[in-house]
Amino acid sequence: MKDKETARGHLAALMTILVWGTTFISTKVLLRSFAPVEVLFLRFLLGFAALLLARPRKLKTAGWRQELVLMAAGLCGVTLYFLFENVALTYTLASNVGVIISIAPFFTALLAWPFLKNERPGGRFFIGFAAAIAGIALIGLNGSLSLKLNPLGDLLAVLAAVVWAVYSVLMRVIGGWGYDTLLCTRRVFFYGLLFMIPALFLMDFSPRWEAFGEPVNLLNLLYLGLGASALCFVTWNGAVRVLGAVKTSAYIYLVPVVTILASALFLQEPVTLTAALGTALTLAGLFLSEWKGNRKEDKKNDRDIY
């Protein structure tokens, strides 16, 4: 039974990444008609509404301490992560952001040491991390042989990776409470939207509602709101609950791989030999990070950590 649950956790993480790796296409289409903060707020508002309709039941927590953890998860995983990432893209290259964001599993592993004692990663994880980052760097270059440094944008991308690591650890803690994953995700979305409101005023939130009359905009917003937000955050949070924060975060290595394959499939962008080598290294890094060694140690790590 435990093996089946673990397999479902890996499948959930993989399916989530397959969707998240293609969201750049929908975002790119929507940015023709909307500002980044408008796309961000509307997709999560739609996601929240979908989760409310799917499970109208109220989440009852054990008190204000748990509410503070949920608030922190919404602030980190929804508001700060996506704002840092979107603003970073205005200051630095997309390839830089893609490479830097992919170090989030490393920060997750570092946070696991003090906060998730039974998720402390071993040597295989860090070897896998080195291989994956080397591969992701090659994918980012994709034949250009230049990775330009843009201090402000790159720093914002690093901050995005850090807050996502914090979010992953917080969701591992939330998963230990035993509440419904969908209800917890909906509460996280609520707080994320709440913290996003000040940014709407600072970034001139004024969407052109008539633009939704164009089917291409409506369909892409539905994909981001219902698929990439509502569905995928539930499946990702479920995977974190089963696999743990460290193992689930390692799947982030696959985002650039999915992105480059989607670019080739939908945008007819060429895949260079450099990118192909980077893909192979990234997959090898993921395998090393997820590969099970000592079964006794794995069983020990599966015990309740809360």
C-alpha positions in Angstrom: 0.0 0.0 0.0 2.8 2.4 0.9 4.6 1.7 -2.5 1.3 2.4 -4.3 0.9 5.7 -2.4 4.5 6.7 -3.2 4.0 5.8 -6.9 0.9 8.0 -7.0 2.9 10.8 -5.3 5.6 10.6 -8.0 3.0 10.5 -10.8 1.2 13.6 -9.3 4.5 15.5 -9.2 5.4 14.5 -12.8 2.0 15.4 -14.2 2.2 18.8 -12.4 5.5 19.6 -13.9 4.3 18.6 -17.4 1.6 21.3 -17.1 3.8 23.9 -15.4 6.5 23.4 -18.0 4.0 24.5 -20.7 2.4 27.5 -18.9 5.0 29.9 -20.5 3.1 29.5 -23.8 -0.2 30.6 -22.3 1.4 33.3 -20.3 3.2 34.6 -23.4 -0.1 34.8 -25.3 -1.9 36.6 -22.5 0.9 39.1 -22.0 0.0 40.5 -25.4 -3.2 41.9 -23.9 -2.6 42.0 -20.1 0.1 43.1 -17.7 2.0 40.5 -15.7 0.2 41.3 -12.4 -3.1 41.1 -14.2 -2.5 37.7 -15.5 -1.2 36.6 -12.1 -4.2 37.9 -10.1 -6.8 36.7 -12.5 -5.4 33.1 -12.8 -5.4 32.6 -9.1 -8.8 34.2 -8.6 -10.2 31.8 -11.2 -8.3 29.0 -9.5 -9.7 29.9 -6.1 -13.3 30.1 -7.5 -12.8 26.6 -9.1 -11.6 25.1 -5.8 -14.5 26.7 -4.0 -17.0 25.2 -6.4 -15.3 21.8 -6.2 -15.3 21.7 -2.4 -17.6 24.3 -0.9 -17.0 22.9 2.6 -15.2 25.2 5.1 -11.7 24.3 6.4 -11.7 24.3 10.2 -8.2 24.6 11.6 -7.0 24.0 15.1 -6.3 27.7 15.8 -4.4 30.8 14.9 -1.0 29.2 14.8 -2.1 26.9 11.9 -3.7 29.9 10.2 -0.4 31.7 10.4 1.3 28.8 8.7 -1.3 28.9 5.9 -0.9 32.6 5.6 2.8 32.2 5.2 2.3 29.5 2.6 0.0 31.9 0.6 2.5 34.7 0.9 5.5 32.6 -0.3 4.0 30.2 -2.8 1.5 32.5 -4.5 2.3 36.2 -3.9 6.0 36.5 -3.5 7.1 33.7 -5.8 5.2 34.8 -8.8 5.8 38.5 -8.3 9.6 37.9 -7.9 9.6 35.7 -11.0 7.5 38.0 -13.2 9.5 41.1 -12.2 12.8 39.3 -12.7 11.7 38.5 -16.3 11.6 42.3 -17.0 15.2 42.8 -15.8 17.0 39.7 -17.0 16.9 37.0 -19.6 14.3 34.2 -19.5 17.2 31.7 -19.7 18.8 33.2 -16.6 15.5 33.0 -14.7 14.9 29.4 -15.8 18.3 28.3 -14.5 18.2 30.2 -11.3 14.6 29.2 -10.3 15.7 25.6 -10.8 18.0 25.8 -7.8 14.9 25.8 -5.6 15.3 22.1 -4.6 18.8 23.0 -3.2 17.3 25.6 -0.9 14.5 23.2 0.0 17.2 20.6 1.0 18.9 23.2 3.1 15.7 24.2 4.9 15.0 20.5 5.5 18.0 20.1 7.8 16.7 22.3 10.6 12.9 22.0 10.1 12.3 18.5 8.6 14.7 16.2 10.5 13.7 13.0 8.7 14.0 14.6 5.2 17.7 15.5 5.4 19.1 14.7 2.0 22.1 12.5 1.5 25.1 12.6 -0.9 23.0 11.3 -3.9 20.8 14.3 -3.7 23.6 16.8 -4.0 25.3 14.8 -6.8 22.0 14.8 -8.6 21.6 18.5 -7.9 25.0 19.3 -9.5 24.2 17.2 -12.6 20.8 18.7 -13.0 22.0 22.3 -12.6 24.7 21.6 -15.2 22.1 20.3 -17.5 19.7 23.2 -16.9 22.5 25.7 -17.5 23.2 24.0 -20.9 19.4 24.1 -21.7 19.5 27.8 -20.8 22.4 28.5 -23.2 20.8 26.3 -25.9 23.6 27.0 -28.3 24.1 30.7 -27.6 27.2 30.0 -25.4 26.4 33.2 -23.3 24.6 33.6 -20.1 24.5 37.3 -19.3 24.5 38.5 -15.7 21.8 41.1 -14.8 22.3 41.6 -11.0 18.8 42.9 -10.1 16.8 40.5 -12.2 19.1 37.5 -11.2 18.7 38.5 -7.5 14.9 38.5 -7.8 15.1 35.1 -9.4 17.2 33.8 -6.5 14.6 35.2 -4.1 11.8 33.5 -6.0 13.7 30.1 -5.6 14.1 30.8 -1.9 10.5 31.6 -1.2 9.4 28.5 -3.2 11.6 26.4 -1.0 10.0 28.0 2.1 6.6 27.2 0.6 7.5 23.6 0.0 8.6 23.2 3.6 5.4 24.9 4.9 3.2 22.6 2.7 5.0 19.6 4.2 4.1 20.8 7.7 0.5 21.6 6.6 0.3 18.1 5.0 1.1 16.6 8.4 -2.1 18.1 9.9 -4.2 15.6 8.1 -6.6 18.1 6.5 -8.1 17.8 3.0 -5.4 18.9 0.5 -7.9 20.7 -1.7 -9.3 22.8 1.2 -5.7 23.6 2.4 -4.8 24.7 -1.2 -7.9 26.9 -1.4 -7.0 28.6 1.9 -3.5 29.2 0.6 -4.9 30.7 -2.6 -7.1 33.0 -0.5 -4.2 34.3 1.5 -2.1 34.6 -1.6 -4.7 36.7 -3.3 -5.1 38.8 -0.2 -1.4 39.6 0.0 -1.5 40.4 -3.7 -3.9 43.3 -3.4 -1.3 45.9 -2.5 0.7 45.0 -5.6 -2.4 45.6 -7.7 -2.4 49.3 -6.8 1.4 49.6 -7.1 1.5 48.0 -10.5 -1.6 49.7 -12.0 -4.1 46.8 -12.2 -6.5 47.8 -14.9 -7.3 44.8 -17.2 -9.0 45.3 -20.5 -12.1 43.1 -19.9 -13.1 43.3 -23.5 -10.0 41.3 -24.4 -11.6 38.2 -22.9 -13.9 38.3 -25.8 -11.1 36.9 -27.8 -11.3 33.1 -27.5 -7.5 32.7 -27.4 -7.2 34.9 -24.3 -10.2 33.2 -22.6 -8.9 29.7 -23.3 -5.4 30.4 -22.1 -6.6 32.1 -18.9 -8.8 29.0 -18.3 -5.7 26.8 -18.8 -3.7 28.8 -16.3 -6.5 29.2 -13.8 -8.1 25.8 -13.8 -5.2 23.6 -14.9 -1.9 25.2 -13.8 -3.3 26.8 -10.6 -6.4 25.0 -9.2 -5.6 21.4 -10.3 -1.8 21.5 -10.3 -1.3 23.2 -6.9 -3.6 20.5 -5.4 -1.6 17.7 -7.1 1.7 19.3 -6.1 0.7 19.8 -2.5 -0.6 16.2 -2.5 2.8 15.0 -3.8 4.6 17.0 -1.1 2.4 15.4 1.5 3.3 11.9 0.3 6.9 12.2 -0.9 8.1 15.1 1.3 9.3 18.5 0.4 12.8 17.5 -0.8 11.9 14.7 -3.1 9.0 16.5 -4.7 11.0 19.7 -5.2 13.5 17.7 -7.3 10.9 17.5 -10.0 11.4 21.2 -10.6 14.6 20.2 -12.5 12.2 19.0 -15.3 10.6 22.3 -15.9 13.3 23.6 -18.4 13.2 20.1 -20.1 9.4 20.3 -20.6 9.7 23.9 -21.7 12.2 23.3 -24.4 10.3 20.3 -25.7 7.1 22.3 -25.8 8.9 25.1 -27.6 10.0 22.7 -30.3 6.5 21.1 -30.5 4.3 24.2 -30.5 6.6 27.1 -31.5 8.9 25.1 -33.9 12.0 26.4 -32.0 15.1 24.3 -32.8 16.6 22.0 -30.2 20.4 22.2 -30.4 22.9 19.5 -29.4 23.8 21.6 -26.4 20.1 21.6 -25.2 19.9 17.8 -25.9 23.0 17.2 -23.7 21.5 19.5 -21.1 18.3 17.5 -21.1 20.2 14.2 -20.6 22.2 15.6 -17.7 19.0 17.0 -16.1 17.2 13.7 -16.3 20.2 11.9 -14.8 20.3 14.5 -12.0 16.6 13.9 -11.3 17.1 10.1 -11.2 20.0 10.4 -8.8 18.0 12.7 -6.5 15.0 10.4 -6.5 16.8 7.0 -6.5 16.2 4.9 -3.4 19.2 3.4 -1.8 19.0 1.8 1.6 15.4 0.6 2.2 15.8 0.7 6.0 16.8 4.4 5.7 13.8 5.1 3.5 11.4 3.5 6.0 12.9 5.5 8.7 12.4 8.7 6.7 8.8 7.8 6.1 7.9 8.0 9.8 5.8 10.9 11.1 8.1 13.9 11.4 5.7 16.2 13.2 
